[in-house]
Each structure stands twice: as structure tokens, then as C-alpha cells.
Amino acid sequence: MNLTKAVGGTATALLALLAFGSPSHAADIGTSTTVPTARQTEVDVGLDVGYDSNAARSDEALAARRGLKLGDEITTPSVDVAVARPIGRAILFIKADSAYDIHAVNKKRDQINYDVNGGGAGHFGPCQETLTGDYVSDQTDLAELDNLTINNTRTTKDAKFSADCGRTTGLAPQISASNTWINNSAANLQLIDSQTVTVDAALAYRRPVLGSVSIFGEYAQATYPPHAILGGPAGDTTAFGYYIYAGGVKYERHEGRIDAILSVSYTRLDPYSSVIQKFRGLTYSLDATYSLTSRLKVHASGVRATVPSNRVFADFRLDETYATDVSYSLSSRLTMKLSAEYLNSNYSVSSNYQNEILNGGFIGLTSETVYTTLASVTYDLSKRIEITLAAGDVERIANDNQSGANALTASFHDLSYSSTTVTLGVKAKF
């Protein structure tokens, strides 16, 4: 009987894997969907009103070329809906979040952003299977756009299947597969529309007190539309994309005062094109929360990962992100939070593009460092209504400050900038 259930559960997992089989690189791309564990019906209505000293995400000269002003007041009404229903041994859910950014000055940046995700999970045989899908449409932040682009709607679609087999103690095989599509509305950014397929497999060993240790392997393939290489022969188009092969170990613990996930792996990234840089090296992620007391919590995270590029001259970029935050509850209704983040990104620039830079031609962003700090205070007026006041600062150091002779080069301005924000938000839960 147990053998029959095991075979049946494994067959179910493999059939679903084949049916949905184009996964996305979990560490690099795609959305993270949390599956509810109980019946849920929740509607949140919010309103944020804020001021941004540099909504243009650039220097004043580039903002003027884009027809934008640096300072702007932004009002954002939002509605979030979550519904989950248990059905037998499974649970089905759907979540929909929407927000509309309304700019007092830069009205051309007004846009509605929304995220709809859903799916289900359940125990079939010895495994817990999960199937989720996500659809996101949002306005791309100006910091991610080249200096010739003002608006871009980025659409991300994601489908993922996973199976976690085994008990709470002992060995537990795991497998997941996902597919992610990214599309851009701006014509010059459609060259970086992408599809990423990912397959992960792991074997975990679990102990309730010690946590879980697993060995995993991952395969991913990202594909972009064929296009000419900057600085290459006229009419010569090349297929863009890359393969990723990775393997490593992961540790998880969710007991007592510590809630932590640590992953370390060796990653090999091979681009389709020989002129694009390769990557060989360690990648890792850490997310840990430690409750010093019932009121005081410290959270820290760190990630080193290859990420699909948002620049037309690079297949991918290497991100290193480190963040920490401290939250303290002064009372049952009043909570303060301080956070800081460091981000460094380096783009995989083709040798042709590097030659263009050396020859004083086309100049673009090849690296950036961003420092972010934020302080917030949240007050619960009641069980259903909360008010949050937040203030933050962003400092970006970009390398896009070179000059050249031709008109295209001259159009590129320094993308380094400073921004200070203040936001007052109200949220009501129903």
C-alpha cells in the first residue's frame, strides 16, 4: 500500500512537471508566491501620499531632456484582495493587488500597476504538490531605463510547479520547474524580452530541532530575441541568452527565535554568444530574522546572483545586495523600523560594446552602486486601520558620466542621482 502511494505520488509530480515544464531561474527571476494554509478572505484598501525630491531618477539636464521635473508629489490609492478556500486535502487561492500612481507634476508617468497570482496546493501520495501562476504589469522605474526612454510597462508572467516529498524527519526529495516570460512595451526594450526556463532538484535531511539541510542542483536557460550586436557587422544578428548550471547546499531553520535560510552554490553561466562575458563563481543568499525580545527583531539578508539584464547591450548582470533592518514595538499599537540596503550591479558587456566605449562611441550604464536608507513609524488606530509615516534616502553612483563626439553619445547624461522621499500612508483591512 505504501509503495503504491509512493509510486502514484511520484507519477503525479512527473506528469505535472512535463505538462508545465518551462521553469524560471528561481534565484534570478520571477515572482515569489506564498500559498495560504487556511481559509482566508481579506480586502485591504490603502492610500499613500508622498513627496520625492528626484522622481526623475537622474540629473536635472537629463530630466529636462525627458520632459520631466526632479521633484514630484505622488498619490497612490491601492486595493488588495486575497481569497483562499480549502477543498478536501487541497487549498486553492487567488490574490490581486492593484495600485495607481498619480503624479502631480510628471503626469506622463501616471500608471496603474497590478499583480494577480493564484494556484493551489495539496497532499497527493507522500508529496505536497504546489502549482502557482503569476501575472504582473507595472511601470518600470526610471532608474532602470536608458536615457532615451520615459515610459515602459513591464509584464511578467510566471508558472511554477513544485513537489516536496518526505516527512518532517528524515530524507525528503524535492523538485520544482517553472517558466517566466518578461515583455516590455517600449520598442527599444523589446530586445530584452525574455523567457527563462528553470528546473531544480534537491535532497533534504530534516530534524525538527536542528532544521533542514539539503543538497541541490539547478539548470536554467534564458532566451532573448535575436538582434545585432552593438558595434558588430551590419545586418549580422545573433541569438542572445545563456545557460546556467548550479549546485550547492541550503540550510533552513524556523524554530524558536531564529528564522533563517542560507544557500551557497557554485554557478556556471554560459552565454549563447562568444562575445558576451561568462560567469564562474560562488552565488549565495541569506535571509535571517532574530527575535531579541517579543518587541525587538533584527533582520538581515544578503544575495549574490546573476540576474537577467534590463539593458539591451548585456545578457545578464551580477548583483550583490546586502540589507538589514531593526523593528521595535514601543507598544501594542506603535512600531518603529529602521532599514538600510547596499546594492552593487555589474553588467555583462560584450567585447564589441567595450570597444565602442574605448573609441568614444555609444555610452551606457555598465555598473552602479545604490545606497538606500529608510525609517518608518506605524500606528494601529484599530484592528482594521493603520497609519504609516516613512522617510528615506537613495544615493546612486553610476558610471554613465563619459562624453563623446557624436550626437548619440552626447545624449547620455550622468545617471547618478540622490533622492529623498517622505510618505504618509493609511490602510484599512476588511
SETORDREN-732449 format. One record per residue (C-alpha): x, y, z. Coordinates in steps of 0.001 Angstrom, whole numbers, always signed. Example, Ala and Ser with C-alpha at 12.3 -4.5 7.8 and 13.67 -1.06 7.14 Angstrom:
<rs>
((+12300,-4500,+7800))
((+13670,-1060,+7140))
</rs>
This chain:
<rs>
((+0,+0,+0))
((+2730,+2478,+942))
((+4679,+1529,-2187))
((+1587,+2124,-4352))
((+1068,+5570,-2836))
((+4707,+6443,-3330))
((+4648,+5436,-6999))
((+1367,+7280,-7529))
((+2652,+10456,-5871))
((+5868,+10409,-7888))
((+3967,+9832,-11134))
((+1667,+12765,-10368))
((+4680,+15019,-9793))
((+6420,+13934,-13005))
((+3293,+14317,-15145))
((+2706,+17811,-13827))
((+6355,+18628,-14392))
((+6074,+17566,-18049))
((+2825,+19446,-18525))
((+4100,+22736,-17193))
((+7736,+22154,-17932))
((+9321,+25537,-18679))
((+10544,+26875,-15407))
((+12244,+30132,-14483))
((+15536,+30570,-12693))
((+14303,+30782,-9094))
((+17314,+32684,-7799))
((+17344,+35186,-10630))
((+13933,+35939,-11938))
((+10229,+35587,-11432))
((+7879,+36153,-8567))
((+7572,+34569,-5165))
((+4094,+33291,-4295))
((+3176,+32394,-723))
((+465,+29745,-576))
((-2079,+30246,+2254))
((-2531,+27366,+4693))
((-6082,+28142,+5859))
((-9371,+29685,+4747))
((-8919,+33386,+4016))
((-10967,+36351,+2815))
((-9298,+39734,+3094))
((-9654,+43093,+1368))
((-7173,+45915,+2037))
((-7755,+49468,+844))
((-4877,+51927,+1080))
((-3824,+55451,+208))
((-236,+56742,+136))
((+620,+60419,-309))
((+4284,+61305,-695))
((+6956,+63659,-1992))
((+10020,+62530,-3959))
((+12837,+65054,-4419))
((+14055,+63193,-7525))
((+11228,+61291,-9194))
((+13150,+61600,-12498))
((+15975,+59340,-11216))
((+18660,+61397,-12989))
((+20434,+64732,-13021))
((+18495,+67886,-13920))
((+19778,+68014,-17525))
((+18590,+64502,-18364))
((+15255,+65149,-16621))
((+14759,+68187,-18872))
((+15544,+66137,-21997))
((+12898,+63636,-20906))
((+10410,+66431,-20265))
((+10380,+65692,-16531))
((+10894,+67648,-13314))
((+13005,+66334,-10440))
((+10617,+66934,-7528))
((+7112,+65469,-7579))
((+4182,+64652,-5311))
((+2831,+61141,-5840))
((-560,+59868,-4654))
((-1156,+56125,-4765))
((-4550,+54563,-3972))
((-4449,+50765,-3757))
((-6722,+47758,-3342))
((-5532,+44263,-2377))
((-7782,+41189,-2334))
((-6921,+37689,-1094))
((-9230,+34658,-1111))
((-8307,+31082,-112))
((-10535,+28035,+254))
((-9666,+24516,+1475))
((-11185,+21794,-719))
((-10672,+18336,+694))
((-6916,+17754,+1066))
((-6072,+20734,-1147))
((-6300,+24515,-881))
((-6993,+26936,-3728))
((-6263,+30660,-3605))
((-6157,+33867,-5616))
((-4610,+37242,-4774))
((-4977,+40511,-6664))
((-3051,+43678,-5804))
((-3541,+46947,-7674))
((-2178,+50462,-7225))
((-2470,+53643,-9299))
((+437,+56115,-9221))
((-824,+59674,-9753))
((+1895,+62321,-10254))
((+1163,+65970,-9539))
((+3967,+67198,-11858))
((+5197,+64381,-14122))
((+1759,+63263,-15294))
((+3205,+61239,-18185))
((+4416,+58777,-15531))
((+882,+58048,-14259))
((+46,+54365,-14474))
((-1909,+51577,-12830))
((+179,+48638,-11599))
((-1271,+45264,-10721))
((-288,+41767,-9698))
((-2609,+38760,-9920))
((-1428,+35396,-8663))
((-3091,+32192,-7632))
((-2937,+28445,-7624))
((-3295,+25541,-5302))
((-1520,+23051,-3087))
((-2331,+19675,-1637))
((-1082,+16285,-483))
((-1310,+13541,-3083))
((+552,+10400,-2119))
((+3632,+11110,+21))
((+4247,+14544,-1569))
((+2956,+18070,-1163))
((+2419,+19420,-4677))
((+2053,+23114,-5425))
((+1050,+24780,-8684))
((+1055,+28585,-8946))
((+792,+31262,-11609))
((+1508,+34994,-11538))
((+799,+37939,-13832))
((+2405,+41312,-13080))
((+2089,+44559,-15033))
((+3849,+47673,-13778))
((+5572,+50885,-14774))
((+9345,+50413,-14905))
((+11229,+52681,-12508))
((+13149,+55392,-14367))
((+16395,+54211,-12742))
((+16102,+51019,-14817))
((+15532,+52806,-18137))
((+18025,+54222,-20608))
((+18092,+57963,-21103))
((+16021,+57771,-24302))
((+13045,+56035,-22647))
((+10435,+57714,-20427))
((+7742,+55070,-20010))
((+7805,+51293,-20182))
((+5234,+48796,-18987))
((+6931,+45557,-17977))
((+4748,+42455,-17982))
((+5918,+39368,-16129))
((+4147,+36003,-16379))
((+5257,+33097,-14243))
((+4113,+29480,-13863))
((+5648,+27104,-11344))
((+5165,+23550,-10164))
((+6895,+22010,-7143))
((+6730,+18764,-5206))
((+8081,+18260,-1700))
((+8133,+14638,-612))
((+9011,+13023,+2685))
((+8169,+13544,+6338))
((+9104,+16212,+8883))
((+12001,+13983,+9989))
((+14438,+12217,+7681))
((+15193,+12412,+3979))
((+12942,+14442,+1670))
((+13373,+14677,-2133))
((+12221,+17926,-3726))
((+11704,+19049,-7310))
((+10429,+22208,-8984))
((+10012,+23534,-12500))
((+8995,+26987,-13697))
((+8680,+29205,-16723))
((+8907,+33005,-16726))
((+8165,+35403,-19582))
((+9112,+39104,-19463))
((+7807,+41574,-22059))
((+8340,+45316,-22437))
((+6092,+47893,-24118))
((+8894,+50302,-25155))
((+10138,+49389,-28653))
((+13842,+49718,-27794))
((+13421,+47452,-24749))
((+11689,+44644,-26616))
((+15175,+43357,-27447))
((+15396,+42232,-23805))
((+12038,+40454,-23737))
((+12928,+37061,-22326))
((+11794,+33576,-21484))
((+13546,+31725,-18675))
((+13181,+28010,-18016))
((+14395,+26510,-14740))
((+14463,+23024,-13198))
((+15592,+22423,-9605))
((+16102,+19169,-7725))
((+17171,+18695,-4118))
((+17528,+16104,-1390))
((+16903,+17422,+2113))
((+17528,+15952,+5544))
((+15202,+17286,+8264))
((+15272,+17328,+12031))
((+12595,+19331,+13894))
((+15061,+20960,+16312))
((+18099,+21379,+14044))
((+16263,+22389,+10873))
((+16795,+21196,+7310))
((+19964,+20695,+5244))
((+19693,+19987,+1539))
((+21913,+19410,-1466))
((+20520,+20869,-4692))
((+21204,+21260,-8373))
((+19752,+23697,-10852))
((+19538,+24121,-14614))
((+18258,+27294,-16269))
((+18034,+28664,-19786))
((+17231,+32292,-20625))
((+16448,+33338,-24200))
((+16181,+36813,-25771))
((+15062,+37814,-29296))
((+17900,+37649,-31895))
((+19388,+41075,-32628))
((+22520,+42742,-33924))
((+25480,+43141,-31572))
((+26347,+46762,-30884))
((+29466,+47566,-32875))
((+29210,+44352,-34913))
((+28872,+43898,-38708))
((+25805,+45494,-40323))
((+22948,+43036,-40838))
((+24542,+40410,-38573))
((+22079,+39164,-35959))
((+22927,+36871,-33077))
((+20818,+34735,-30759))
((+21105,+36068,-27218))
((+20665,+34180,-23983))
((+22538,+31912,-21620))
((+22587,+28581,-19801))
((+23077,+28229,-16050))
((+24348,+25148,-14231))
((+24475,+25435,-10455))
((+24827,+23189,-7437))
((+25174,+23739,-3722))
((+23782,+23372,-230))
((+20941,+25061,+1631))
((+20126,+25276,+5335))
((+16746,+26259,+6809))
((+15594,+26742,+10384))
((+12222,+28086,+11506))
((+12197,+27340,+15217))
((+12355,+29482,+18337))
((+13836,+32958,+17995))
((+15663,+32186,+14761))
((+14096,+32085,+11325))
((+16806,+31633,+8700))
((+17506,+30366,+5178))
((+21085,+30140,+3883))
((+22053,+28930,+425))
((+25539,+28666,-1122))
((+26211,+27347,-4608))
((+28725,+27295,-7425))
((+27265,+28781,-10599))
((+28417,+28408,-14185))
((+26808,+30742,-16725))
((+27494,+30208,-20452))
((+26116,+32824,-22896))
((+24942,+31846,-26383))
((+27279,+34419,-27918))
((+31066,+34180,-27574))
((+31399,+37984,-27274))
((+29328,+38092,-24056))
((+31151,+37644,-20770))
((+30884,+34300,-18994))
((+30443,+33838,-15262))
((+32051,+31303,-12971))
((+31890,+31611,-9211))
((+30013,+31426,-5946))
((+26457,+32663,-5608))
((+24589,+32770,-2320))
((+21588,+34058,-434))
((+20888,+34627,+3250))
((+17675,+35705,+4926))
((+17583,+35623,+8724))
((+15399,+37107,+11439))
((+16339,+37018,+15110))
((+13840,+37973,+17817))
((+15883,+39503,+20631))
((+12710,+40074,+22649))
((+8983,+39989,+21942))
((+9291,+43642,+20892))
((+12691,+43814,+19203))
((+13536,+41994,+15959))
((+16608,+42156,+13753))
((+16515,+41061,+10130))
((+19440,+40671,+7714))
((+19720,+39481,+4136))
((+22403,+39104,+1514))
((+22300,+37925,-2099))
((+24895,+37374,-4807))
((+23189,+36239,-8001))
((+23154,+36503,-11773))
((+20052,+38355,-12967))
((+18576,+38775,-16479))
((+19681,+42158,-17809))
((+17426,+45199,-18185))
((+19942,+46747,-20632))
((+19961,+45984,-24358))
((+23758,+45599,-24520))
((+24062,+42878,-21862))
((+22617,+39393,-21373))
((+22838,+39440,-17596))
((+24176,+41347,-14632))
((+25792,+40245,-11363))
((+24006,+41683,-8331))
((+25305,+41850,-4774))
((+22696,+43067,-2305))
((+23060,+43386,+1467))
((+20304,+44709,+3721))
((+19411,+44939,+7367))
((+16514,+46302,+9370))
((+15568,+46633,+13011))
((+11958,+46863,+14196))
((+10869,+47785,+17701))
((+7341,+47803,+19120))
((+7038,+50675,+21552))
((+3552,+49459,+22438))
((+924,+47091,+21111))
((-66,+49780,+18596))
((+3147,+51654,+17776))
((+6077,+50136,+15840))
((+9284,+51771,+14593))
((+11536,+50382,+11869))
((+14971,+51364,+10531))
((+16461,+49768,+7426))
((+19490,+50105,+5162))
((+20471,+48438,+1883))
((+23543,+48276,-341))
((+23271,+47163,-3987))
((+26089,+46744,-6492))
((+25340,+45688,-10084))
((+27795,+44880,-12861))
((+26536,+44232,-16389))
((+27993,+41611,-18725))
((+29099,+43903,-21527))
((+30087,+42430,-24903))
((+33611,+42999,-26209))
((+32126,+44951,-29145))
((+30388,+47295,-26729))
((+33585,+47771,-24725))
((+35365,+48755,-27954))
((+32661,+51323,-28643))
((+33272,+52828,-25188))
((+37033,+52981,-25747))
((+36520,+54628,-29147))
((+34266,+57325,-27685))
((+31069,+55921,-29197))
((+27861,+54733,-27580))
((+27985,+55132,-23788))
((+25636,+53369,-21374))
((+25320,+52078,-17842))
((+27733,+49220,-17151))
((+27823,+49335,-13338))
((+26029,+51019,-10471))
((+26047,+51196,-6694))
((+22920,+52184,-4770))
((+22677,+53043,-1061))
((+19194,+53136,+483))
((+18078,+54086,+3996))
((+14522,+54190,+5334))
((+12825,+54967,+8635))
((+9140,+54360,+9338))
((+6619,+54554,+12154))
((+3356,+52569,+12067))
((+423,+53242,+14367))
((-2594,+50928,+14599))
((-5677,+53043,+15144))
((-7691,+49838,+15488))
((-7555,+46208,+14427))
((-8538,+47282,+10912))
((-6869,+50659,+10349))
((-3162,+51549,+10425))
((-1205,+54708,+9609))
((+2432,+54705,+8462))
((+4840,+57636,+8156))
((+8079,+56885,+6293))
((+11134,+58874,+5204))
((+14005,+57600,+3099))
((+17076,+58469,+1082))
((+18600,+56900,-2044))
((+22105,+57586,-3375))
((+23048,+56084,-6740))
((+26555,+56138,-8207))
((+26511,+55208,-11895))
((+29355,+55062,-14392))
((+27370,+56744,-17136))
((+29315,+60016,-16984))
((+31567,+59766,-20012))
((+31443,+62050,-23029))
((+31937,+61587,-26736))
((+31829,+63325,-30067))
((+28711,+62033,-31779))
((+25121,+63047,-31093))
((+24141,+59662,-29630))
((+26959,+59827,-27100))
((+26155,+63417,-26231))
((+22576,+62383,-25407))
((+23780,+60269,-22483))
((+23938,+62114,-19190))
((+25097,+61111,-15772))
((+22578,+58689,-14247))
((+23961,+59192,-10743))
((+21389,+60850,-8500))
((+20169,+61500,-4959))
((+16571,+61184,-3845))
((+14763,+61937,-573))
((+11226,+60699,-13))
((+8545,+61294,+2614))
((+5321,+59268,+2554))
((+2180,+59136,+4676))
((+38,+56058,+4208))
((-3299,+54784,+5527))
((-4533,+51191,+5175))
((-7900,+49734,+6090))
((-8472,+45964,+6356))
((-11866,+44350,+5810))
</rs>
